[in-house]
Amino acid sequence: MADLWPDILHEASLGGITFPVARRRLRGGRAFASRQYPYRDGQTVEDTGREPYAFSLDVPLFASVDPSHYPDTADALRLLLEDGEDLGEVEYVDPFLGPLRVKLAGYDEDMDAQRRDGVTVRLDLEEIDPVEGGLFRVLANPDAESEARSAAADADDALSGAGLSEEDVSAILDAAGVPREAGAADAAASEGGAVGGLTSNALDSLRDGQLAVDEIAARVDRFRGQVRALRAYPDLPWEAAEALERAAAHVSDAGEAMIGSRHVAEWTLPAPLSAWSIAAAMLGDGGRAADVMRANPSANPLRYPAGTLIRLALG
């Protein structure tokens, strides 16, 4: 930490007012959603995205340090803070994370009779609406596809245990008027079962970045129709029915994530960063550096300069 925060005052700004920061506390983390299913012990936990950042800043404003800090900067900051109820969103430029949109959560002033040439202000700020503002949040559910494939494998195991083959599954769908897509047999072979093939086809079909929202919804509905047809089979084991419903839920989650990925984030880099680092920060996966480079061509993608505006579809 000593290398990141040496014994100097770092500059930040709020609403265009620049001030020194003597101490900075940042609270963050990841949000999780738990799912519990019938006849299944424990629970699954899904990562639903980054929590908003919350900052607490100690701002010393003393004339003995800088004559412009007191009373000029102190008065300007006080006027901004006193208008907090009507302030709404405001840009906060952090010393390390760069520009973010925040709301004022609270503040207090500390004045000392032994030191009458200034004031220390503590600011509590919370990040808001990062998709359209300075930073961003990951909208896609990164676990939806893996959970869907896991549920499909459970369904195939239950079907196999009940003596139902891939051909039987095809016959059930054909009888219900819900045929499988082209290439379903190859997908089933690679996934180890008919439901795995259906699920793989559904997930693959959602990855087309040119799909409109209604097309994504239609592809999810097509998979849910296949699930309904299989669940209606009178001799279907209950384990298979439960696993099929889980697969449908997670494919729906994946579709919703793709709809969410229509949001485009903009980020002005606060420091030189590589495409890998940008992908890790914005998409949660450094392996998607190629997506960053495609959307933001650069002569040197190993080091995008500070101040570069990165524009990227999330998801």
C-alpha positions in Angstrom: 0.0 0.0 0.0 2.9 2.4 0.6 3.7 2.4 -3.1 0.1 3.3 -4.0 -0.4 5.9 -1.3 2.8 7.7 -0.5 3.1 10.5 2.1 1.6 13.1 -0.2 -1.9 14.4 -0.7 -3.7 12.9 -3.7 -6.0 15.1 -5.8 -9.7 14.2 -6.4 -12.6 16.2 -7.6 -16.4 16.3 -7.0 -18.7 18.2 -9.3 -15.7 20.0 -10.8 -14.2 21.1 -7.5 -10.7 19.8 -7.0 -9.4 19.0 -3.5 -6.7 17.0 -1.7 -7.4 13.6 -0.2 -5.5 12.6 3.0 -7.3 9.3 3.5 -9.5 7.2 1.1 -11.6 4.2 2.1 -13.2 2.1 -0.7 -15.9 -0.6 -0.2 -16.8 -3.0 -3.0 -17.4 -6.6 -3.7 -19.6 -9.0 -5.7 -23.3 -9.6 -5.5 -24.6 -13.1 -5.3 -27.9 -14.8 -5.8 -28.7 -18.2 -4.2 -30.9 -20.7 -5.8 -32.4 -23.7 -4.0 -34.1 -26.6 -5.9 -36.5 -29.3 -4.8 -34.9 -32.7 -4.0 -31.4 -31.2 -4.2 -29.3 -30.7 -1.1 -27.7 -27.3 -0.4 -27.9 -24.5 -2.9 -26.2 -23.0 -5.9 -24.7 -19.5 -5.8 -24.5 -17.3 -8.9 -22.4 -14.2 -9.3 -24.8 -11.4 -10.5 -22.3 -8.6 -10.9 -20.1 -6.1 -9.1 -21.5 -4.2 -6.2 -21.4 -0.4 -6.5 -18.3 1.3 -5.1 -18.7 3.2 -1.9 -16.1 5.8 -0.9 -15.2 7.6 2.3 -12.8 10.5 1.8 -11.0 12.6 4.4 -10.4 16.1 2.8 -8.1 18.5 4.6 -8.6 22.1 3.5 -6.1 24.4 5.3 -4.7 27.7 4.2 -1.3 26.8 5.7 -1.0 24.0 3.2 -2.4 25.9 0.2 -4.0 29.4 0.5 -6.6 28.4 -2.1 -7.9 25.5 0.0 -9.3 27.8 2.7 -11.7 29.5 2.6 -12.2 29.4 -1.2 -12.2 25.6 -1.9 -13.9 24.9 1.5 -16.7 27.4 0.7 -17.2 26.0 -2.8 -17.4 22.5 -1.5 -19.8 23.4 1.2 -22.1 25.1 -1.2 -22.1 21.9 -3.4 -22.8 19.7 -0.4 -25.5 21.9 1.0 -27.3 21.4 -2.3 -27.0 17.6 -1.8 -30.7 16.9 -1.8 -31.1 18.5 -5.3 -27.6 17.5 -6.4 -28.6 14.2 -7.9 -25.8 12.5 -9.8 -22.4 14.2 -10.0 -19.0 13.2 -11.4 -16.4 12.2 -8.9 -12.9 11.8 -10.2 -11.0 9.2 -8.1 -7.2 9.3 -7.8 -7.0 5.7 -8.9 -10.2 4.7 -10.6 -10.8 7.8 -12.6 -14.3 9.3 -13.3 -17.4 7.8 -11.8 -20.9 9.0 -11.3 -21.9 9.2 -7.6 -24.5 10.3 -5.2 -23.6 12.1 -1.9 -24.5 9.7 0.9 -23.3 12.0 3.7 -20.7 14.4 4.9 -19.4 16.0 8.0 -17.0 18.9 8.9 -14.3 18.8 11.6 -13.1 22.2 12.8 -10.4 22.4 15.5 -10.0 25.4 17.9 -6.3 24.7 18.0 -6.1 25.1 14.2 -8.3 27.8 12.9 -7.0 28.1 9.4 -9.1 25.4 7.8 -11.4 22.5 8.1 -11.4 18.7 7.5 -14.4 17.4 5.5 -15.3 13.7 5.3 -17.3 12.7 2.2 -19.3 9.5 1.8 -20.1 8.8 -1.9 -21.8 5.9 -3.6 -21.4 5.0 -7.2 -24.6 5.0 -9.4 -25.6 3.9 -12.9 -22.1 2.8 -14.0 -23.1 1.5 -17.4 -23.8 5.0 -18.8 -21.2 6.8 -16.7 -17.5 6.7 -15.9 -17.1 3.1 -14.9 -19.3 0.1 -15.5 -20.8 -3.1 -14.1 -21.0 -6.6 -15.6 -24.5 -7.3 -16.6 -24.2 -10.8 -17.9 -24.6 -13.7 -15.5 -21.3 -15.6 -16.0 -22.6 -18.8 -14.5 -25.8 -19.2 -16.5 -24.3 -21.3 -19.3 -22.3 -23.6 -17.0 -25.4 -24.1 -14.8 -27.6 -24.9 -17.8 -25.1 -27.5 -19.1 -24.8 -29.1 -15.7 -28.6 -29.3 -15.4 -28.8 -30.8 -18.9 -26.2 -33.5 -18.0 -28.3 -34.4 -14.9 -31.4 -34.7 -17.1 -29.6 -36.9 -19.6 -28.3 -39.1 -16.7 -31.9 -39.5 -15.4 -33.2 -40.3 -18.9 -30.5 -42.9 -19.5 -31.2 -44.4 -16.1 -34.9 -44.8 -17.1 -34.0 -46.4 -20.4 -34.8 -43.5 -22.6 -32.4 -43.1 -25.5 -31.6 -40.1 -27.7 -33.9 -41.6 -30.3 -36.7 -41.7 -27.7 -36.2 -38.1 -26.9 -36.4 -37.2 -30.6 -39.6 -39.2 -31.0 -41.1 -37.4 -28.0 -40.3 -34.0 -29.5 -41.5 -35.0 -33.0 -44.8 -36.3 -31.5 -45.3 -33.0 -29.8 -44.6 -31.1 -32.9 -41.4 -29.7 -31.5 -38.5 -30.9 -33.7 -34.9 -30.5 -32.8 -32.7 -28.0 -34.8 -30.3 -29.0 -37.5 -27.1 -30.3 -36.0 -28.8 -31.5 -32.9 -27.5 -35.1 -33.3 -23.9 -33.9 -33.5 -24.4 -31.6 -30.5 -26.0 -34.5 -28.5 -23.0 -36.7 -29.3 -20.5 -34.0 -28.2 -22.5 -33.2 -25.1 -23.1 -36.8 -24.1 -26.9 -36.8 -24.4 -30.0 -35.4 -26.1 -30.8 -32.7 -23.5 -27.2 -31.6 -23.5 -27.4 -31.2 -27.3 -30.6 -29.2 -27.1 -29.1 -27.0 -24.4 -25.9 -26.5 -26.3 -27.8 -25.5 -29.4 -29.9 -23.1 -27.5 -26.9 -21.4 -25.8 -24.9 -21.3 -29.1 -27.8 -19.6 -30.9 -27.9 -16.8 -28.3 -24.3 -15.8 -29.0 -25.1 -14.0 -32.3 -24.3 -10.4 -31.4 -26.7 -9.1 -34.1 -29.8 -10.6 -32.6 -32.7 -8.3 -31.7 -34.3 -8.6 -28.3 -37.4 -10.3 -29.7 -35.2 -12.8 -31.5 -33.4 -13.7 -28.3 -36.7 -14.1 -26.5 -37.9 -16.4 -29.4 -34.9 -18.6 -29.1 -35.3 -19.0 -25.4 -39.0 -19.7 -25.9 -38.1 -22.4 -28.4 -35.9 -24.2 -25.9 -38.5 -23.8 -23.2 -41.0 -25.4 -25.6 -38.8 -28.4 -26.0 -38.5 -28.7 -22.2 -42.3 -28.5 -21.9 -42.7 -31.3 -24.4 -40.3 -33.5 -22.6 -41.8 -32.8 -19.2 -45.2 -33.8 -20.6 -44.0 -37.3 -21.3 -46.0 -39.5 -18.9 -43.1 -41.8 -17.9 -40.5 -39.1 -17.4 -38.6 -39.6 -14.2 -39.0 -36.8 -11.6 -35.3 -36.3 -11.5 -35.2 -35.6 -15.2 -38.2 -33.2 -14.9 -36.5 -31.2 -12.2 -33.2 -31.1 -14.1 -35.0 -30.0 -17.3 -36.7 -27.1 -15.4 -33.3 -26.0 -14.0 -31.8 -26.1 -17.5 -34.7 -24.0 -18.8 -34.3 -21.4 -16.0 -30.6 -21.1 -16.7 -31.0 -20.8 -20.5 -33.6 -18.0 -19.7 -30.9 -16.4 -17.5 -28.4 -16.5 -20.4 -31.0 -14.9 -22.7 -31.7 -12.1 -20.2 -27.9 -11.5 -19.9 -27.6 -11.2 -23.7 -30.4 -8.7 -23.7 -28.6 -6.8 -21.0 -25.4 -6.8 -23.0 -27.0 -4.4 -25.5 -25.8 -1.7 -23.0 -22.6 0.0 -24.1 -20.1 1.1 -21.5 -17.6 3.9 -21.9 -14.5 4.1 -19.7 -11.8 6.8 -19.8 -8.7 4.9 -18.7 -7.2 6.3 -15.5 -3.8 4.7 -16.2 -2.1 2.8 -19.0 -3.8 -0.6 -19.3 -3.5 -3.6 -21.6 -6.4 -5.1 -23.5 -6.3 -8.1 -21.1 -6.6 -5.8 -18.0 -9.5 -3.9 -19.6 -11.3 -7.1 -20.5 -10.8 -8.4 -16.9 -12.2 -5.1 -15.4 -15.1 -4.5 -17.8 -16.1 -8.0 -18.8 -14.8 -10.0 -15.8 -12.7 -12.2 -18.1 -9.2 -11.2 -19.3 -9.5 -13.9 -21.9 -11.9 -11.7 -23.8 -9.1 -9.2 -24.7 -9.9 -9.8 -28.4 -13.3 -8.3 -27.9 -11.6 -5.1 -26.5 -9.2 -4.9 -29.4 -12.0 -5.4 -32.0 -14.1 -2.7 -30.5 -11.1 -0.4 -29.8 -8.4 -0.8 -32.5 -5.0 0.3 -31.3 -1.5 0.1 -32.7 -0.3 -1.2 -29.3 -3.1 -3.2 -27.6 -0.6 -4.3 -24.9 -0.7 -0.7 -23.5 -3.6 1.6 -24.1 -2.5 5.0 -22.9 -4.1 6.8 -19.9 -7.0 8.9 -21.0 -8.1 6.5 -23.8 -11.9 6.3 -24.2 -12.8 2.6 -24.3 -16.2 1.8 -25.7 -17.4 -1.8 -25.2 -20.7 -3.7 -25.2 -21.1 -5.5 -21.9 -22.0 -9.2 -21.7 
